[in-house]
Amino acid sequence: MLDLFSDKGLSADQIVDIVEELGQQYSPEQRYRVQYDSEGLIGRHLGEALRARALKSNRFESFGIRSWDKPRDPQLYVRIRDELAGHLARFPADGSPVLALAPDEIA
């Protein structure tokens, strides 16, 4: 199970460093995917840093999520951000390594 933590004032590159450390710790043998909140200036900068590092390392894929969009399952979730948290809660059950970030809550 992933540990949850919070920090403030991190740069996009520092967040990507943490993502890579977590990926190495929890998924050392396989590629993993990173889903992040791509809304706003912070989300845009984080997305740029994630894509650049993903191209260089080839260890993970990054997927920006527009957190205020409507969810795929409106019966269960109000916003995509809620759906993303729901998928993170099921992380151990489906076995696919996924790291989810909400950069506006980190920075």
N, C-alpha and C positions, 0 to 999 in steps of 0.2 A: 504494500500500500504506500502511496506517495505521502510524504509529510507535507503539510501545508504551512506556509510561513508568509510573513509580510515584511516588507522593507520600504523605505521611502527614499527618494532622491537618487535612485539608480539611473544610470544612463542606459540607453538601448543596448549598447555593447555589453554592459555589465549584466543586464538581464539575459542576453544571449549566452554569456559565459555560464550563468546559472543553469540555463536550459541544457547546455551541453554537459555540464557536470551531472545533472539529474539523468540525462539520457545515458551517460556512461554508467551510472550507478544502477539504473533500473532496466536498461535495455542494451547491454554491452555488445551483444552478438547480432542484433538486427536493427534495421532502419526504423525510425519512429516518426510520428507526425506531431506537429505542434500546432494547436489551434489557439488563436489569440484574438482579442477584441481589437478590431482594426479601426474603430471609430476615433475621430479627432486627431489632433496633431501628434500626440504621444503614440497612438496606435499606428499612424503612418510611419513615424520614425522607427518604431519597433519592427514593423513589417519589412522595411528596407534593410535593417540590420539582420533580421532573421533570413531573408532571402539571400543576402550576400554571403552569410556564413554557411547556409545550406548548400549553395553552389560550390563553395570552397571545400567543405568537409564531406559532402555527400552522405552524411549520417542521418539526416532528418529531412522531412518535407514540412513546409510551413503553409498554413491556411488561415487567411484573415476571415474573421466572422464579423458581419455588421450587426452588432449586439442589439440594436433597436428594431431590426426587421421582425416580421411576423415569423413565428416558429413553423416548422414543418408539421408539428402535431399540436394544433391550437386547442384540442380537447384537454391536453395535459399541461401545456406551457403557455405563458403570456407573451414572452419575448424570446428571441434566440439566445440571449444571455442565460435565461432560465433553463433552456434546453441544453445549452453547453454544460451548465453545472450538473444537470441530470445525467448527461453522458459521462461526465467525470466521476460521478458517484457510482456508475456501473463499470468503471475501469477494470477492477479485478475480475468481473464476471465474464467479459467478452475476450480478455486476453490480449487485445491489441494495445500496444503502448501509445498513449496519447497524453500530452502535457497541455493543459489549458491555462491561458494567462489572460488576466484582465488588467492591462497596463495602467488604466486610470486608477486602479486600486493599489498598484505597486508604487508608482511614482508620486 
